[in-house]
Amino acid sequence: MWKSIIIFLAGIFCCGIAAPGMAATSEAEASLKKNFPQLHYESLQPSIIKGVYEVDTVRGTVYYVPDAACLIVGNIFTNDGKNITRRHHEEKVLERAKTLPLARALRIGSGRHTIIEITDPDCPYCRKAAKALSEKKDTTRYIFFYPLSPTSENKVRHILCAPDPGAAYRESYQGVLDQKALVLCKSAEVDELIKIHKDQGRRLGVEGTPYFIIDSHIVSGADIPMIEKLLSTP
């Protein structure tokens, strides 16, 4: 995929190291653009390792070494076991989440716990998580649909076309909907809404569903114990 060598690491263990100045960072960014022009990224900044730069992409953080003209894909851990790569990526996701168009999400509930939910109606783990969340009364859920197949997109359209999308969502997530039972409207408004929902999943870098942000904590997958723990917090 890359024109230069990509080094895959399970993890790099290190202690803190002073970061270089702005001139060196600008030179590193120019080098990155020259050597990896096909790489789409949001920002570049010094990492805690001398000569290595954090590169933020939608899908996560990678590292660039200008002196070797190569990318490093993997996690950096501090000497006390903290995964700073994951932490940095989650901070970026939470920053993007601040600008999500919540008014365009399907809202269910009005409780004190805020849940942003990225979901696919064809995903059994999404239905499992939805069942668990349906039993929680002190939540406000903002649901964005992220259909990963044409059949699941039809189900999303069925939900958003319904006179009561919330009721259609609950019914749809109780089991697998028969395609013959779907009511698919032809609506430019629904077309645009589906696009908006799918765009949010891409913006957050979601690669699988379900995906949750619960009171500013990220939960990837139907991790019911973690969801229960976060929702039990006063």
N, CA, C and O of each residue as an XYZ file, in Angstrom:
936
protein
N       0.834     -1.211      0.000
C       0.000      0.000      0.000
C       0.865      1.257      0.000
O       0.595      2.208     -0.734
N       1.901      1.251      0.825
C       2.739      2.419      0.924
C       3.942      2.294     -0.016
O       4.361      1.187     -0.351
N       4.502      3.454     -0.445
C       5.679      3.442     -1.304
C       6.951      3.238     -0.492
O       7.965      2.789     -1.025
N       6.899      3.565      0.786
C       8.041      3.342      1.656
C       7.712      2.233      2.642
O       6.601      1.704      2.645
N       8.659      1.894      3.458
C       8.474      0.782      4.396
C       7.573      1.228      5.534
O       7.755      2.312      6.089
N       6.600      0.390      5.883
C       5.767      0.621      7.061
C       6.202     -0.358      8.138
O       6.263     -1.564      7.899
N       6.501      0.152      9.307
C       6.933     -0.703     10.400
C       5.734     -0.963     11.294
O       5.157     -0.022     11.838
N       5.346     -2.232     11.459
C       4.230     -2.598     12.314
C       4.764     -2.985     13.689
O       5.640     -3.842     13.803
N       4.239     -2.357     14.720
C       4.690     -2.645     16.077
C       3.514     -3.024     16.948
O       2.452     -2.408     16.861
N       3.690     -4.026     17.784
C       2.656     -4.375     18.755
C       2.615     -3.319     19.837
O       1.551     -3.052     20.396
N       3.755     -2.709     20.145
C       3.792     -1.650     21.146
C       5.202     -1.144     21.321
O       6.160     -1.906     21.189
N       5.342      0.148     21.620
C       6.630      0.742     21.907
C       6.570      1.224     23.344
O       5.637      1.936     23.715
N       7.543      0.852     24.159
C       7.551      1.255     25.549
C       8.598      2.346     25.733
O       9.719      2.218     25.242
N       8.241      3.420     26.439
C       9.189      4.520     26.549
C       8.850      5.399     27.730
O       7.809      5.257     28.371
N       9.773      6.319     27.997
C       9.555      7.374     28.969
C       9.432      8.687     28.204
O       9.624      8.703     26.988
N       9.120      9.778     28.880
C       8.941     11.051     28.203
C      10.240     11.631     27.679
O      11.295     11.489     28.298
N      10.150     12.296     26.511
C      11.296     12.949     25.891
C      10.834     14.308     25.400
O       9.700     14.447     24.942
N      11.702     15.321     25.488
C      11.325     16.674     25.099
C      10.968     16.745     23.620
O      11.577     16.069     22.790
N       9.981     17.564     23.301
C       9.519     17.702     21.914
C      10.343     18.752     21.180
O      10.859     19.677     21.807
N      10.478     18.619     19.835
C      11.209     19.608     19.051
C      10.382     20.869     18.843
O       9.211     20.930     19.218
N      11.013     21.880     18.233
C      10.347     23.146     18.016
C       9.465     23.147     16.793
O       9.321     22.136     16.105
N       8.859     24.333     16.526
C       7.898     24.448     15.436
C       8.561     24.279     14.076
O       7.963     23.713     13.160
N       9.802     24.769     13.935
C      10.491     24.657     12.643
C      10.701     23.199     12.278
O      10.476     22.800     11.136
N      11.137     22.396     13.257
C      11.353     20.973     13.010
C      10.045     20.269     12.676
O      10.014     19.367     11.839
N       8.966     20.685     13.332
C       7.655     20.081     13.066
C       7.199     20.413     11.649
O       6.653     19.554     10.957
N       7.417     21.649     11.215
C       7.052     22.040      9.847
C       7.846     21.246      8.824
O       7.310     20.837      7.795
N       9.122     21.030      9.107
C       9.957     20.232      8.205
C       9.474     18.790      8.153
O       9.472     18.164      7.093
N       9.064     18.267      9.314
C       8.566     16.892      9.364
C       7.277     16.754      8.553
O       7.075     15.753      7.866
N       6.412     17.757      8.635
C       5.158     17.704      7.889
C       5.411     17.790      6.391
O       4.751     17.109      5.607
N       6.362     18.622      5.991
C       6.710     18.717      4.572
C       7.270     17.387      4.068
O       6.983     16.966      2.947
N       8.067     16.736      4.905
C       8.627     15.426      4.550
C       7.530     14.377      4.413
O       7.553     13.551      3.501
N       6.568     14.424      5.334
C       5.450     13.468      5.279
C       4.663     13.638      3.977
O       4.343     12.657      3.306
N       4.360     14.867      3.633
C       3.591     15.129      2.409
C       4.351     14.684      1.169
O       3.758     14.195      0.207
N       5.659     14.855      1.199
C       6.473     14.448      0.056
C       6.529     12.933     -0.083
O       6.375     12.404     -1.183
N       6.750     12.233      1.028
C       6.955     10.784      0.988
C       5.661      9.976      0.998
O       5.631      8.843      0.516
N       4.587     10.559      1.548
C       3.305      9.848      1.603
C       2.178     10.771      1.128
O       1.284     11.104      1.907
N       2.212     11.178     -0.113
C       1.195     12.120     -0.612
C      -0.214     11.544     -0.588
O      -1.187     12.298     -0.609
N      -0.342     10.210     -0.543
C      -1.662      9.589     -0.548
C      -2.271      9.485      0.847
O      -3.425      9.079      0.986
N      -1.519      9.842      1.873
C      -2.013      9.725      3.243
C      -2.885     10.915      3.598
O      -2.438     12.061      3.543
N      -4.143     10.639      3.964
C      -5.050     11.692      4.418
C      -4.976     11.783      5.941
O      -5.234     10.803      6.641
N      -4.631     12.938      6.438
C      -4.481     13.096      7.887
C      -5.005     14.460      8.317
O      -5.206     15.357      7.499
N      -5.220     14.588      9.623
C      -5.787     15.822     10.157
C      -4.722     16.735     10.747
O      -4.806     17.955     10.606
N      -3.724     16.158     11.404
C      -2.695     16.985     12.033
C      -1.444     16.162     12.277
O      -1.476     14.932     12.285
N      -0.346     16.867     12.475
C       0.933     16.248     12.809
C       1.538     17.033     13.950
O       1.526     18.264     13.946
N       2.068     16.319     14.927
C       2.706     16.978     16.060
C       3.768     16.063     16.658
O       3.730     14.855     16.429
N       4.708     16.607     17.414
C       5.753     15.768     17.991
C       5.171     14.750     18.972
O       4.230     15.051     19.707
N       5.734     13.559     18.973
C       5.375     12.558     19.978
C       6.343     12.682     21.147
O       7.201     13.564     21.151
N       6.213     11.817     22.122
C       7.124     11.872     23.255
C       8.467     11.213     22.941
O       9.365     11.216     23.782
N       8.613     10.648     21.742
C       9.865     10.037     21.324
C      10.583     10.988     20.367
O       9.999     11.435     19.380
N      11.819     11.289     20.649
C      12.587     12.207     19.827
C      12.669     11.713     18.386
O      13.035     10.566     18.131
N      12.321     12.599     17.445
C      12.397     12.267     16.031
C      11.202     11.530     15.480
O      11.184     11.175     14.301
N      10.192     11.289     16.317
C       8.980     10.577     15.900
C       7.784     11.513     16.088
O       7.659     12.164     17.125
N       6.906     11.577     15.083
C       5.772     12.505     15.103
C       4.448     11.754     15.067
O       4.288     10.771     14.344
N       3.498     12.246     15.874
C       2.137     11.703     15.842
C       1.410     12.256     14.618
O       1.452     13.456     14.348
N       0.754     11.381     13.894
C      -0.040     11.788     12.737
C      -1.471     11.317     12.974
O      -1.733     10.117     13.054
N      -2.382     12.259     13.084
C      -3.777     11.929     13.369
C      -4.544     11.693     12.081
O      -4.645     12.589     11.243
N      -5.083     10.499     11.918
C      -5.974     10.182     10.812
C      -7.343      9.874     11.396
O      -7.483      9.703     12.607
N      -8.347      9.803     10.541
C      -9.697      9.505     11.022
C      -9.731      8.151     11.716
O     -10.453      7.975     12.697
N      -8.959      7.197     11.216
C      -9.001      5.836     11.752
C      -8.087      5.612     12.938
O      -8.115      4.540     13.543
N      -7.276      6.599     13.285
C      -6.396      6.423     14.425
C      -5.100      7.182     14.250
O      -4.906      7.900     13.268
N      -4.213      7.011     15.219
C      -2.925      7.689     15.218
C      -1.842      6.759     14.673
O      -1.730      5.607     15.093
N      -1.060      7.268     13.746
C       0.140      6.566     13.284
C       1.319      7.488     13.569
O       1.133      8.626     14.000
N       2.517      7.002     13.333
C       3.712      7.775     13.658
C       4.618      7.879     12.438
O       4.752      6.941     11.652
N       5.237      9.055     12.304
C       6.118      9.292     11.166
C       7.522      9.596     11.655
O       7.718     10.360     12.600
N       8.507      8.976     10.986
C       9.921      9.192     11.301
C      10.575      9.828     10.076
O      10.916      9.118      9.130
N      10.756     11.141     10.073
C      11.310     11.812      8.888
C      12.691     11.292      8.489
O      12.977     11.148      7.300
N      13.546     11.011      9.469
C      14.905     10.578      9.140
C      14.927      9.258      8.376
O      15.831      9.014      7.576
N      13.928      8.404      8.624
C      13.855      7.108      7.939
C      12.824      7.114      6.824
O      12.720      6.145      6.071
N      12.051      8.210      6.708
C      10.979      8.320      5.709
C      10.039      7.121      5.775
O       9.708      6.521      4.752
N       9.612      6.779      6.994
C       8.706      5.637      7.145
C       7.636      5.936      8.181
O       7.788      6.809      9.035
N       6.549      5.182      8.078
C       5.453      5.259      9.033
C       5.554      4.103     10.020
O       5.997      3.007      9.679
N       5.137      4.373     11.236
C       5.044      3.336     12.263
C       3.573      3.195     12.629
O       2.916      4.180     12.967
N       3.064      1.987     12.564
C       1.676      1.712     12.944
C       1.707      0.820     14.180
O       2.197     -0.308     14.123
N       1.189      1.320     15.288
C       1.216      0.541     16.519
C       0.910      1.430     17.706
O       0.544      2.593     17.535
N       1.053      0.899     18.899
C       0.738      1.618     20.125
C       2.002      1.963     20.892
O       2.940      1.168     20.951
N       2.021      3.150     21.477
C       3.096      3.554     22.366
C       2.585      3.487     23.795
O       1.536      4.042     24.122
N       3.339      2.799     24.641
C       3.002      2.694     26.054
C       4.064      3.432     26.873
O       5.251      3.389     26.548
N       3.628      4.102     27.929
C       4.579      4.686     28.862
C       5.126      3.580     29.756
O       4.623      2.456     29.750
N       6.164      3.911     30.524
C       6.766      2.884     31.370
C       5.878      2.459     32.538
O       6.198      1.501     33.242
N       4.762      3.165     32.752
C       3.807      2.718     33.773
C       2.594      2.024     33.155
O       1.577      1.822     33.818
N       2.716      1.659     31.857
C       1.693      0.826     31.225
C       0.536      1.557     30.573
O      -0.422      0.913     30.144
N       0.587      2.878     30.484
C      -0.515      3.624     29.870
C      -0.365      3.637     28.350
O       0.711      3.920     27.824
N      -1.451      3.329     27.659
C      -1.459      3.321     26.202
C      -1.764      4.738     25.723
O      -2.926      5.131     25.623
N      -0.719      5.495     25.431
C      -0.948      6.892     25.082
C      -1.464      7.039     23.655
O      -2.080      8.052     23.324
N      -1.223      6.039     22.805
C      -1.771      6.086     21.450
C      -3.284      6.019     21.495
O      -3.967      6.814     20.849
N      -3.809      5.068     22.260
C      -5.263      4.943     22.389
C      -5.867      6.180     23.042
O      -6.895      6.692     22.600
N      -5.212      6.652     24.099
C      -5.733      7.832     24.792
C      -5.789      9.034     23.862
O      -6.773      9.774     23.852
N      -4.730      9.225     23.080
C      -4.684     10.354     22.163
C      -5.792     10.245     21.113
O      -6.461     11.231     20.806
N      -5.981      9.033     20.561
C      -7.027      8.845     19.556
C      -8.410      9.110     20.152
O      -9.243      9.758     19.518
N      -8.655      8.618     21.354
C      -9.962      8.823     21.982
C     -10.214     10.308     22.255
O     -11.344     10.781     22.136
N      -9.162     11.035     22.619
C      -9.318     12.474     22.823
C      -9.753     13.156     21.523
O     -10.590     14.058     21.539
N      -9.180     12.719     20.403
C      -9.542     13.279     19.107
C     -10.987     12.936     18.745
O     -11.715     13.779     18.221
N     -11.401     11.696     19.027
C     -12.776     11.286     18.739
C     -13.759     12.113     19.561
O     -14.782     12.565     19.045
N     -13.448     12.309     20.837
C     -14.337     13.085     21.703
C     -14.409     14.540     21.247
O     -15.445     15.189     21.386
N     -13.310     15.046     20.705
C     -13.312     16.413     20.190
C     -14.231     16.495     18.967
O     -15.005     17.443     18.839
N     -14.149     15.508     18.068
C     -15.024     15.498     16.886
C     -16.485     15.358     17.314
O     -17.379     15.943     16.702
N     -16.717     14.580     18.366
C     -18.092     14.324     18.807
C     -18.797     15.590     19.276
O     -20.026     15.651     19.274
N     -18.032     16.598     19.677
C     -18.636     17.854     20.137
C     -19.409     18.557     19.025
O     -20.300     19.363     19.295
N     -19.065     18.248     17.776
C     -19.731     18.929     16.650
C     -20.708     18.002     15.919
O     -21.149     18.319     14.814
N     -21.043     16.879     16.518
C     -22.043     16.011     15.897
C     -23.387     16.733     15.814
O     -23.765     17.430     16.756
N     -24.110     16.580     14.715
C     -25.415     17.236     14.577
C     -26.498     16.452     15.338
O     -27.295     15.732     14.737
N     -26.511     16.602     16.647
C     -27.407     15.795     17.475
C     -28.877     16.026     17.132
O     -29.714     15.151     17.355
N     -29.188     17.190     16.597
C     -30.576     17.472     16.220
C     -31.044     16.573     15.084
O     -32.248     16.416     14.878
N     -30.099     15.976     14.336
C     -30.461     15.100     13.222
C     -30.431     13.621     13.616
O     -30.763     12.750     12.811
N     -30.036     13.349     14.846
C     -30.039     11.966     15.334
C     -31.450     11.571     15.751
O     -32.311     12.426     15.957
N     -31.673     10.277     15.872
C     -32.914      9.780     16.462
C     -32.736      9.834     17.971
O     -31.887      9.139     18.530
N     -33.541     10.662     18.628
C     -33.404     10.851     20.075
C     -34.438     10.000     20.812
O     -35.623      9.998     20.481
N     -33.954      9.286     21.813
C     -34.828      8.484     22.663
C     -34.492      8.797     24.115
O     -33.341      8.667     24.533
N     -35.484      9.204     24.873
C     -35.298      9.481     26.291
C     -34.854     10.898     26.570
O     -34.539     11.664     25.659
N     -34.836     11.237     27.865
C     -34.422     12.572     28.295
C     -33.751     12.515     29.661
O     -33.914     13.411     30.489
N     -32.991     11.442     29.882
C     -32.338     11.258     31.171
C     -31.009     11.987     31.278
O     -30.583     12.657     30.337
N     -30.355     11.856     32.427
C     -29.128     12.624     32.683
C     -27.895     12.029     32.030
O     -26.914     12.743     31.820
N     -27.913     10.727     31.698
C     -26.775     10.104     31.028
C     -26.918     10.279     29.513
O     -27.907      9.844     28.925
N     -25.935     10.912     28.893
C     -25.971     11.153     27.453
C     -25.247     10.025     26.721
O     -24.097      9.709     27.024
N     -25.935      9.427     25.759
C     -25.371      8.332     24.981
C     -25.444      8.676     23.502
O     -26.523      8.941     22.972
N     -24.307      8.672     22.845
C     -24.255      8.765     21.385
C     -24.032      7.352     20.880
O     -23.081      6.680     21.281
N     -24.905      6.912     20.008
C     -24.932      5.500     19.588
C     -24.800      5.408     18.068
O     -25.610      5.971     17.332
N     -23.774      4.692     17.606
C     -23.588      4.421     16.176
C     -23.967      2.966     15.962
O     -23.350      2.076     16.548
N     -24.973      2.710     15.130
C     -25.565      1.374     15.104
C     -25.989      0.956     13.700
O     -26.192      1.790     12.818
N     -26.116     -0.348     13.517
C     -26.540     -0.949     12.249
C     -27.649     -1.958     12.570
O     -27.417     -2.884     13.347
N     -28.840     -1.805     11.995
C     -29.948     -2.703     12.352
C     -29.723     -4.165     11.994
O     -30.420     -5.032     12.521
N     -28.769     -4.465     11.111
C     -28.467     -5.865     10.782
C     -27.455     -6.488     11.739
O     -27.162     -7.679     11.641
N     -26.926     -5.700     12.650
C     -25.866     -6.155     13.555
C     -26.474     -6.779     14.818
O     -27.152     -6.080     15.570
N     -26.248     -8.076     15.070
C     -26.827     -8.715     16.261
C     -26.314     -8.118     17.564
O     -27.042     -8.069     18.556
N     -25.058     -7.662     17.567
C     -24.513     -7.059     18.786
C     -25.145     -5.694     19.037
O     -25.281     -5.267     20.183
N     -25.530     -5.016     17.962
C     -26.251     -3.746     18.119
C     -27.605     -3.988     18.777
O     -28.024     -3.230     19.652
N     -28.283     -5.047     18.352
C     -29.588     -5.365     18.940
C     -29.446     -5.781     20.401
O     -30.296     -5.462     21.233
N     -28.365     -6.496     20.701
C     -28.098     -6.896     22.089
C     -27.891     -5.660     22.963
O     -28.453     -5.564     24.054
N     -27.091     -4.727     22.485
C     -26.843     -3.508     23.250
C     -28.100     -2.657     23.352
O     -28.369     -2.063     24.396
N     -28.872     -2.596     22.268
C     -30.109     -1.814     22.279
C     -31.086     -2.353     23.312
O     -31.770     -1.582     23.985
N     -31.153     -3.674     23.439
C     -32.043     -4.281     24.439
C     -31.612     -3.876     25.851
O     -32.441     -3.532     26.694
N     -30.294     -3.923     26.090
C     -29.791     -3.538     27.409
C     -30.078     -2.069     27.700
O     -30.453     -1.714     28.818
N     -29.902     -1.220     26.696
C     -30.131      0.209     26.902
C     -31.607      0.533     27.049
O     -31.969      1.491     27.731
N     -32.458     -0.257     26.417
C     -33.901      0.000     26.516
C     -34.406     -0.165     27.951
O     -35.456      0.367     28.312
N     -33.660     -0.898     28.752
C     -34.049     -1.117     30.145
C     -33.555     -0.022     31.074
O     -33.873     -0.023     32.263
N     -32.769      0.924     30.532
C     -32.255      2.041     31.324
C     -33.146      3.260     31.103
O     -33.357      3.687     29.968
N     -33.657      3.805     32.174
C     -34.621      4.901     32.060
C     -33.985      6.283     32.212
O     -34.593      7.282     31.830
N     -32.774      6.356     32.762
C     -32.170      7.651     33.040
C     -31.158      8.032     31.959
O     -30.041      8.451     32.264
N     -31.558      7.884     30.696
C     -30.640      8.141     29.585
C     -31.279      9.026     28.520
O     -32.498      9.052     28.353
N     -30.426      9.742     27.812
C     -30.805     10.435     26.582
C     -29.925      9.855     25.493
O     -28.709     10.046     25.499
N     -30.538      9.149     24.560
C     -29.794      8.462     23.507
C     -29.923      9.227     22.189
O     -31.024      9.566     21.755
N     -28.784      9.486     21.570
C     -28.739     10.092     20.247
C     -28.222      9.021     19.289
O     -27.044      8.664     19.315
N     -29.114      8.518     18.451
C     -28.803      7.359     17.613
C     -28.499      7.801     16.186
O     -29.305      8.464     15.533
N     -27.313      7.414     15.724
C     -26.927      7.611     14.334
C     -26.787      6.242     13.691
O     -26.082      5.371     14.200
N     -27.461      6.064     12.574
C     -27.419      4.772     11.883
C     -26.209      4.728     10.946
O     -25.922      5.678     10.217
N     -25.524      3.607     10.994
C     -24.323      3.411     10.176
C     -24.456      2.078      9.448
O     -23.754      1.118      9.765
N     -25.370      2.022      8.459
C     -25.618      0.755      7.759
C     -24.399      0.320      6.946
O     -23.818      1.111      6.203
N     -24.027     -0.935      7.098
C     -22.841     -1.459      6.426
C     -23.177     -2.366      5.253
O     -22.292     -3.005      4.685
N     -24.458     -2.425      4.888
C     -24.877     -3.220      3.725
C     -26.158     -2.620      3.165
O     -26.846     -1.875      3.864
N     -26.496     -2.936      1.895
C     -27.743     -2.424      1.310
C     -28.983     -2.874      2.072
O     -29.939     -2.109      2.197
N     -28.983     -4.114      2.590
C     -30.163     -4.584      3.319
C     -30.347     -3.813      4.621
O     -31.475     -3.500      5.001
N     -29.246     -3.505      5.309
C     -29.389     -2.742      6.546
C     -29.770     -1.294      6.258
O     -30.462     -0.665      7.058
N     -29.324     -0.761      5.120
C     -29.725      0.603      4.771
C     -31.228      0.660      4.492
O     -31.872      1.661      4.804
N     -31.794     -0.394      3.911
C     -33.249     -0.442      3.719
C     -33.977     -0.401      5.051
O     -35.024      0.233      5.178
N     -33.415     -1.083      6.044
C     -34.046     -1.087      7.371
C     -33.947      0.285      8.027
O     -34.874      0.722      8.707
N     -32.816      0.964      7.820
C     -32.687      2.327      8.316
C     -33.729      3.225      7.655
O     -34.363      4.044      8.321
N     -33.902      3.069      6.344
C     -34.902      3.868      5.633
C     -36.302      3.579      6.182
O     -37.104      4.496      6.361
N     -36.589      2.312      6.444
C     -37.880      1.926      7.023
C     -38.112      2.662      8.345
O     -39.205      3.169      8.598
N     -37.077      2.714      9.182
C     -37.198      3.374     10.486
C     -37.428      4.875     10.307
O     -38.332      5.447     10.915
N     -36.609      5.503      9.475
C     -36.688      6.956      9.325
C     -37.903      7.406      8.530
O     -38.321      8.559      8.637
N     -38.477      6.505      7.731
C     -39.707      6.827      6.991
C     -40.959      6.708      7.859
O     -42.012      7.245      7.516
N     -40.839      6.006      8.977
C     -42.016      5.712      9.803
C     -42.588      6.984     10.431
O     -41.844      7.923     10.714
N     -43.909      7.019     10.652
C     -44.517      8.170     11.330
C     -43.927      8.393     12.720
O     -43.810      9.528     13.182
N     -43.552      7.279     13.388
C     -42.914      7.349     14.704
C     -41.596      6.580     14.617
O     -41.572      5.381     14.896
N     -40.492      7.246     14.235
C     -39.217      6.554     14.077
C     -38.736      5.850     15.343
O     -38.104      4.796     15.272
N     -39.038      6.438     16.502
C     -38.632      5.804     17.758
C     -39.290      4.455     17.946
O     -38.633      3.489     18.333
N     -40.574      4.382     17.676
C     -41.292      3.115     17.790
C     -40.807      2.125     16.742
O     -40.673      0.934     17.022
N     -40.541      2.618     15.527
C     -40.037      1.738     14.466
C     -38.653      1.204     14.816
O     -38.328      0.054     14.518
N     -37.845      2.042     15.447
C     -36.518      1.603     15.894
C     -36.649      0.480     16.918
O     -35.995     -0.556     16.795
N     -37.490      0.685     17.925
C     -37.640     -0.329     18.975
C     -38.151     -1.645     18.396
O     -37.679     -2.721     18.765
N     -39.114     -1.551     17.494
C     -39.647     -2.760     16.860
C     -38.580     -3.448     16.010
O     -38.446     -4.671     16.040
N     -37.831     -2.661     15.261
C     -36.810     -3.227     14.376
C     -35.702     -3.921     15.148
O     -35.178     -4.942     14.702
N     -35.344     -3.377     16.298
C     -34.219     -3.914     17.050
C     -34.617     -5.050     17.985
O     -33.772     -5.598     18.693
N     -35.889     -5.404     17.989
C     -36.316     -6.563     18.774
C     -35.974     -7.874     18.079
O     -35.928     -8.923     18.721
N     -35.738     -7.823     16.788
C     -35.404     -9.026     16.034
C     -35.042     -8.662     14.617
O     -34.975     -7.483     14.269
N     -34.808     -9.666     13.798
C     -34.426     -9.431     12.409
C     -35.671     -9.127     11.583
O     -36.589     -9.943     11.508
N     -35.696     -7.949     10.965
C     -36.853     -7.555     10.157
C     -36.863     -8.296      8.827
O     -35.833     -8.426      8.167
N     -38.017     -8.770      8.453
C     -38.196     -9.365      7.125
C     -38.204     -8.240      6.096
O     -38.940     -7.265      6.241
N     -37.392     -8.378      5.068
C     -37.326     -7.340      4.037
C     -38.703     -7.059      3.427
O     -38.982     -5.932      3.016
N     -39.558     -8.076      3.369
C     -40.890     -7.910      2.792
C     -41.774     -7.020      3.652
O     -42.764     -6.467      3.173
N     -41.411     -6.883      4.922
C     -42.229     -6.078      5.830
C     -41.824     -4.606      5.837
O     -42.474     -3.783      6.482
N     -40.767     -4.279      5.128
C     -40.263     -2.910      5.153
C     -41.157     -1.965      4.345
O     -41.659     -2.309      3.275
N     -41.331     -0.791      4.888
C     -42.057      0.275      4.192
C     -41.027      1.345      3.833
O     -40.549      2.071      4.704
N     -40.694      1.436      2.557
C     -39.622      2.319      2.105
C     -40.204      3.508      1.354
O     -40.737      3.365      0.253
N     -40.095      4.664      1.956
C     -40.610      5.862      1.305
C     -39.576      6.418      0.333
O     -38.381      6.147      0.455
N     -40.048      7.193     -0.623
C     -39.162      7.920     -1.525
C     -39.176      9.371     -1.080
O     -40.112     10.120     -1.359
N     -38.109      9.752     -0.379
C     -38.078     11.074      0.232
C     -36.671     11.640      0.168
O     -35.720     11.012      0.634
N     -36.540     12.826     -0.408
C     -35.238     13.489     -0.461
C     -34.752     13.825      0.947
O     -33.552     13.816      1.222
N     -35.707     14.122      1.836
C     -35.352     14.443      3.221
C     -34.741     13.229      3.921
O     -33.748     13.359      4.637
N     -35.332     12.054      3.715
C     -34.796     10.832      4.315
C     -33.464     10.466      3.673
O     -32.549     10.010      4.359
N     -33.349     10.662      2.367
C     -32.076     10.417      1.676
C     -30.960     11.231      2.330
O     -29.882     10.713      2.619
N     -31.239     12.507      2.555
C     -30.247     13.398      3.146
C     -29.935     12.988      4.590
O     -28.786     13.055      5.026
N     -30.959     12.567      5.318
C     -30.768     12.169      6.716
C     -29.899     10.921      6.815
O     -29.036     10.832      7.688
N     -30.121      9.962      5.931
C     -29.294      8.751      5.921
C     -27.838      9.117      5.631
O     -26.921      8.580      6.252
N     -27.636     10.026      4.691
C     -26.277     10.463      4.364
C     -25.619     11.125      5.571
O     -24.453     10.866      5.869
N     -26.360     11.969      6.253
C     -25.830     12.644      7.442
C     -25.426     11.616      8.494
O     -24.355     11.720      9.091
N     -26.282     10.626      8.719
C     -25.984      9.604      9.724
C     -24.718      8.833      9.352
O     -23.850      8.618     10.199
N     -24.612      8.420      8.105
C     -23.441      7.648      7.668
C     -22.170      8.495      7.762
O     -21.105      7.988      8.114
N     -22.285      9.764      7.451
C     -21.118     10.649      7.511
C     -20.569     10.753      8.932
O     -19.358     10.872      9.122
N     -21.452     10.710      9.928
C     -20.977     10.842     11.315
C     -20.151      9.630     11.739
O     -19.154      9.764     12.449
N     -20.573      8.456     11.301
C     -19.781      7.261     11.595
C     -18.402      7.351     10.991
O     -17.413      6.986     11.627
N     -18.329      7.839      9.757
C     -17.029      7.997      9.098
C     -16.187      9.063      9.791
O     -14.980      8.892      9.961
N     -16.819     10.155     10.187
C     -16.084     11.235     10.869
C     -15.443     10.763     12.159
O     -14.340     11.181     12.509
N     -16.147      9.885     12.863
C     -15.612      9.377     14.128
C     -14.618      8.236     13.922
O     -13.982      7.779     14.873
N     -14.487      7.778     12.675
C     -13.559      6.683     12.409
C     -14.084      5.331     12.833
O     -13.301      4.424     13.117
N     -15.407      5.177     12.881
C     -16.007      3.913     13.310
C     -15.765      2.844     12.243
O     -16.055      3.051     11.065
N     -15.233      1.710     12.669
C     -14.964      0.602     11.751
C     -15.891     -0.580     11.985
O     -15.927     -1.510     11.180
N     -16.633     -0.550     13.070
C     -17.578     -1.623     13.368
C     -18.635     -1.125     14.329
O     -18.417     -0.163     15.066
N     -19.762     -1.774     14.320
C     -20.868     -1.381     15.196
C     -21.160     -2.502     16.185
O     -20.863     -3.663     15.906
N     -21.744     -2.166     17.353
C     -22.115     -0.819     17.804
C     -20.916     -0.052     18.349
O     -19.872     -0.625     18.660
N     -21.097      1.249     18.453
C     -20.054      2.143     18.959
C     -20.763      3.202     19.788
O     -21.748      3.788     19.338
N     -20.274      3.448     20.988
C     -20.972      4.353     21.907
C     -20.017      5.393     22.483
O     -18.833      5.133     22.695
N     -20.564      6.565     22.727
C     -19.911      7.555     23.584
C     -20.900      7.820     24.712
O     -21.955      8.420     24.506
N     -20.545      7.369     25.889
C     -21.431      7.460     27.048
C     -20.823      8.434     28.051
O     -19.799      8.142     28.669
N     -21.454      9.584     28.208
C     -20.945     10.614     29.126
C     -19.450     10.849     28.910
O     -18.670     10.886     29.861
N     -19.068     11.008     27.640
C     -17.685     11.296     27.243
C     -16.728     10.123     27.453
O     -15.516     10.322     27.531
N     -17.258      8.913     27.543
C     -16.439      7.704     27.593
C     -16.771      6.850     26.369
O     -17.941      6.627     26.058
N     -15.739      6.378     25.684
C     -15.937      5.586     24.472
C     -16.062      4.107     24.813
O     -15.267      3.560     25.577
N     -17.070      3.474     24.233
C     -17.258      2.025     24.359
C     -17.391      1.476     22.945
O     -18.350      1.788     22.240
N     -16.440      0.667     22.537
C     -16.466      0.069     21.205
C     -16.953     -1.367     21.323
O     -16.318     -2.204     21.964
N     -18.100     -1.640     20.687
C     -18.686     -2.973     20.772
C     -19.748     -3.051     21.858
O     -19.956     -2.110     22.623
N     -20.416     -4.201     21.903
C     -21.503     -4.410     22.871
C     -20.929     -4.878     24.206
O     -21.210     -5.983     24.668
N     -20.121     -4.015     24.811
C     -19.512     -4.318     26.111
C     -20.525     -3.964     27.199
O     -20.451     -2.898     27.809
N     -21.459     -4.864     27.429
C     -22.558     -4.589     28.367
C     -22.058     -4.288     29.780
O     -22.561     -3.351     30.400
N     -21.080     -5.045     30.324
C     -20.582     -4.706     31.668
C     -20.033     -3.281     31.755
O     -20.270     -2.591     32.746
N     -19.305     -2.835     30.733
C     -18.779     -1.474     30.760
C     -19.910     -0.460     30.644
O     -19.892      0.571     31.316
N     -20.887     -0.745     29.799
C     -22.044      0.148     29.668
C     -22.774      0.252     31.007
O     -23.130      1.343     31.451
N     -22.989     -0.889     31.634
C     -23.658     -0.904     32.951
C     -22.872     -0.076     33.968
O     -23.455      0.677     34.747
N     -21.550     -0.221     33.953
C     -20.704      0.507     34.899
C     -20.811      2.004     34.693
O     -20.951      2.757     35.657
N     -20.745      2.442     33.437
C     -20.811      3.882     33.151
C     -22.169      4.467     33.521
O     -22.252      5.594     34.009
N     -23.229      3.705     33.289
C     -24.574      4.217     33.563
C     -24.939      4.139     35.058
O     -25.937      4.713     35.493
N     -24.122      3.428     35.822
C     -24.375      3.354     37.268
C     -23.650      4.459     38.017
O     -23.818      4.618     39.226
N     -22.835      5.229     37.280
C     -22.100      6.334     37.906
C     -23.048      7.470     38.236
O     -23.815      7.900     37.375
N     -23.013      7.965     39.468
C     -23.923      9.065     39.846
C     -23.706     10.310     38.987
O     -24.387     11.318     39.177
